[in-house]
């Protein structure tokens, strides 16, 4: 018996269940159901131990097709092979079944040895695929953990150089997570997953990484920049992108560096094309960078700097919405307004 794995037999005919049970009783733990509704109940209480399902199509209460409609909505259902055993082998029936996710069809009447081998082969195949997926997920998790640590280390370097960036970087991360979550909720068409949101929030810590390459006399200047000094300061976007590209942004398996590159390079671009360094306009600017640009300006306004006092939250919101700090995507601003109370709560918790 394979680690107490369950073979679920779903058929309204007791004789068919008895026959199939006799074939597999020495290899799997057997669970039986007389219809699709009972089969769903077995799946619910089996806690992920079902290895395969042998399914009849014509049954009372809930037939095989109705069961499949419900089954495919269950998380991880794609990891369980469904083998239909039926007398209806018409092309129409098979097409409908395969569309609903059937792994195989076996015609009645069947040879015992054929059923045994086909079911065993499918169970082994799916077990192998599921193990591979687990290993890939485990490796991906390890890569994400390593990347997150590297990002933390890189952003710490900026803290040492820029005397006012320490808590700023931490607040940007939390602001970004909150605003990205609202953008995703209000605009599902962008297709951001929860994992994407978290990746972007962590990568936002790299937005000012290019400041490492800016001379101290400019980076730590207490007053306003001259035109020449500002041109040098603006280079931190290009320098940041170069740094991230050098350490792995081209690796498609690491979204941290993909998003980090976008954010570092484009977080000073503006919706009307008047930003820098490339004067991108509108949706030419990646959403990740658009979100960070808004929260970066907000945080700069509410934080006390050596050359200015802190603005109130209300004044900061009014200035941003009035376009006094550059032109931003109206959609992003609407989302920013929607979560104002959450943004202010984060600021309260992290300003000191």
Steps between C-alpha positions, in 0.01 A plus 500: 500500500645839392547701823133469590406682177133488407346378176150648477248289305189693394222286348133453583519127422615301805621215277736730310640644822548151640689387189730802494559472874608137458750604231670772707446404866859380542651820354292786636262586776156500335227758552165467325228742391166434329484839330689821445366665815631219720831514315541870585434417866768229492748747349423757767574263787793320337741791567688468172563125515303411186744376235250437218128491424321230298184667377177383343308759298135397529392527865205641697513812722821629336635339185862478392498818294343701783758358739781609270360855487528518881822300525707728276426792735665319792856624573764258367238288320732500198738283702249214516439292184138422417445181297155456351378141471194502276311326224457829315816537293350740246720781370257754647524343845878479492542858378274627775688297760846607389384862498405456867843360586464123462839323501382182323200303373457126548219323317259255661526207500867508591784254556619492861868512406448799267318703766764417761791606280339818368395619845838414652685678219291815540545502878877464457509771233306750709707418810815571302361828364383609844842426650668703227265793567582480871874504429461797263293690758755421770786624283303811403434573867872467574588739216244754626639480852857554377392788277310665782809487722713648221251781447503575872878514498509729195242740642700515825793636299280792397408562863867547585550747214175696516443612856124531447426173319491243781140508613400642164585169330300303756195723466515483120477122519184507713343783301572314176344177626183683605464698176581201276236298684239766431603531133469122466159499670359790298656393170519120475565538127867562582521144629718569805511205740564525872849373431554776242390759754742368759785486248438862398481614863834338582661624176390856580788512750730529197340818367788723613784247476667719236571763765801288593667650192416864582778709664456579870514876447184474287323210669530653848463865402271674752356752255354504150703378205643718229402403146826312449467323835145397420611351169752290690237396758264394221763250390415281801218346295734386223771397746246299699381316191860421404576363846193276500566380148854410597388287794234304317200690368516303176419178685131433414467267799559788742214751495661706776765624262255542211280726713801656671642601162168655391459688826857628524501623140148641469381615846563865406311480170169689493167433331528807275851415380674770705690263723842346456723336385322391179195732503263205473131585480180331617496121492854492363593512869470159673229486767757397762694822443183712486393373841840555657522851350180605680592357840858628467375857456249460784769377737737779400229754583403364843861445615709772657817572307799719579376749240126493581239427765256210470163565335182366656336196341215718379732754340704222340190343347374838380834584336521166321140511377542861386798406286748709699745209513468386140228334297394146598272235353139593598425132562791471745392819674144374539631182660729711719201698623301181560757376752583832661417379849722194455789710366474741793488211748819356351665841520397542864653165589828547311582870529676457834 
